[in-house]
Amino acid sequence: LLAIAAFFNVLASVAPWPQLVFIKRRRAVGGWCAANYHVFLIQSILWQIYSFVQSDWLFFFAFSVQSIFAAYYLYFIVSFSSSNVVYWNSIPWFFSLCFLFLKAAMRESESGIGTLCSIFTVLASVVPLISLIECFNSDVPDDESKAFIFGTLCSILCNLTWGMYGIQIGNIYVAGPNVVATLFDVLMLCGLLFIFRYSKEKEEESKV
């Protein structure tokens, strides 16, 4: 089950890649939100630290891959954002705050880091819901909508398998937040499907 969870973790890390093509094509971030990848990167790094403490090397490898992709996505989005100066200035402050939280958590060792991992895992599935507002208020092309849906499906599989793995080994820090994150991912998927259907109906009405 760990190998399956690690596989889906890598898949979920790669899944947003097709959306980079759309961003480069229109020279705007559209439905992407830089806050998503601030949280995504911090979550990845925290799980790396946690898995290192646990000496779980497959777990560590999966989140090392995720950290690399998350860092690149964040860099890419900020570079194409119309308010990139604000984003670049916010990054040091964001990471400094996270470092202070991590330093405090390290005093509690495993439980402290596990709690931080739990918080950021749930946040990583809650923050993307902001993208739904952007998608609803703009005309998102069909292929881009499908890319968003595919990424969300990968995230569901990733969080679901990590949750099952956490239950299997009896680790509340792995099981709890991933089960909750799966529920938020399902909510995100339902929202995307609704927007996709709404945009289709709107497009058909405009043709009549």
N, C-alpha and C positions, 0 to 999 in steps of 0.2 A: 504493500500500500504506500510506503514511503517513496518507492521508485515511481509509482504512478503519480503521486502528488508532486514530486520533483519535476516530472515530465510536463504536467499541466502548468506548473509554475513557470517553466521556461517558455512554454507555448503562449501563456498569458503575457509574458514579457515581450515576446516578438509580435504578438497580435496587433498592437497599435501601429506597426511599421507601415502598412499600406496607406494609412492616413497621412503620412508624411508627404506622399506623392500629391495628395489633394492640396495640402498646405503650400507646397512649392508651386503648384499649378496656379493657384489663385493669389499667392503672395499674402495670405492672411490666415490667422489661426482658426477662424470660424468658431465651431462648437468646442474647441479645445480650451481648457482652462489651465493656466500655469500652476494654480494652487493644487490641482490634481497631482502634479508631478513633483511639487515640493514634498507633499505628504507621501507619495509613492516612493520617492528616494529615501526619505527618512525611515519609512517602514522597512525598506529593504536592508538598510544598514543596521537597523536595530535587530532584525532577525538574523543577520550575519553574526552579530555579537552574541546573541542568545545561543545560536547553534554552535558557535565556537566554544562557549562556556560549557555546553552540553556534550562537546566532542562528537557532534553528529555531522559528519563530513559531507554526506549527500545533501542534507538539509542546507549546509553552509554553501555548497556549490550552487544549488538552485537559486539561492538569494544573492550570491555573488554575480551570477548572470543577470539577475533582475536589476541589481544595482547599476551595472554598466549600462543597460538599456534605459533605465529610469533617468540616469544622469544625462544621457544623450538626448532623450525626449525633452527634458527640462531645458537644456541648452538650445535645442532646435526651436521650441515654442517661444522662448524668451527672445530669440533672435528675430523671429518673424512677427512678434507682437508689436502693435502700434504704440504701446506704452512700455517698450522694452527697458527704458532707462529706470522707470519706477521698479520694474521687476528685478533688474540687476542690483539695484540698491537695496531691495528687500531681502535678497538671498542671504547676505552675511548676517543680518539681524535674525532671520529665521533659523539659520543653522546655529547661531550663538545661543539662542533660546533653547533649542533642542539639546545642545551640548550641556547646558546647565541642568536640564531635566535628566539627561543621561548620567551626569556626574552624581546627582542626588540618588538616582536609581542604583548606581554601582555600589553604594553603601549598603544597600539591601541585597546585593548580589543577584541571584537568580530570580527571586520574586519581584524585585524592583524592575529589572530589565524586562521580565515577562509581562508585567503590568503595562509598561510603556509600549511593548510590542502589541499588546491587546488593543490599547487605545488607538494606535496609529493604523492597525489593521482595519478596525471599524471605520475610522476616518477616511481611509483610502477608498472605501466603498460608498461613503456618505457624500464626500466632496464632489465626485463626478456628477451627482444629481443636479449640480448647478448648470452643467452642460445642457441639461434638458430644456432649460429656459431659453438658452441661446439657440438651440435647435428648433424650438417651437416658434421663435420669433423671426427666424430666417428660413429662406428656401434652401434646404439641404438636398443636393442631388441624390438620386437613388443609389448610385454606387458608393457614395460616401456614407449614406444611412446604413447600407449593408455592412460597411466596414466597422461602423460603430456597434452594430448588432453582433457581429462576429467577435469583436473584442470583449463585449459584455458576456457573451456565451463562454468564452475562454476563462474569463474571470470567475464566472459561476462554477465551472468545473474545477478550477484551481482552488478556490476557497472551500468548496464542498469536499474535495479529497483531503485537503489539509485538516478540515474539521473532523472527517472520519478517522484520519490518522491520529489526531489528538485524542479522540475517544478511545481508539484502540490501545494507545499507550497510557491512557489515563492522565493526560496532561491538560489541565484546564486552560493554561495560557495559549495553547495551540488550538484546542477544540472550541472553546467558548467564542472568541472573537471571529473565528472563521465561519462558524455557524451563523452568527449574527450578520457578518459581512455577506454571506450567501443570500440572506433574505433581502438585504438592500440591493444586491446585484439583480435579483429577480424583479424587484420594484423598478430598477433602472431599465431592465429589458422590456417590461410591460410599457413603460413610458416611451421608449424608443419605437416599439411596435405601433403604439397609438399614433405617434407623430408621423411615422412612415405611412400608415394607412390614411391619416388626415391629409398629408401632403399629396397622396395619390388621388384622393377624392377631389381635393382642391384643383389639382391639375386637370382632371377629367371635366370638372365644371367649367373651367376656363376655355376648354376646347369646344364646348357646346355653344 
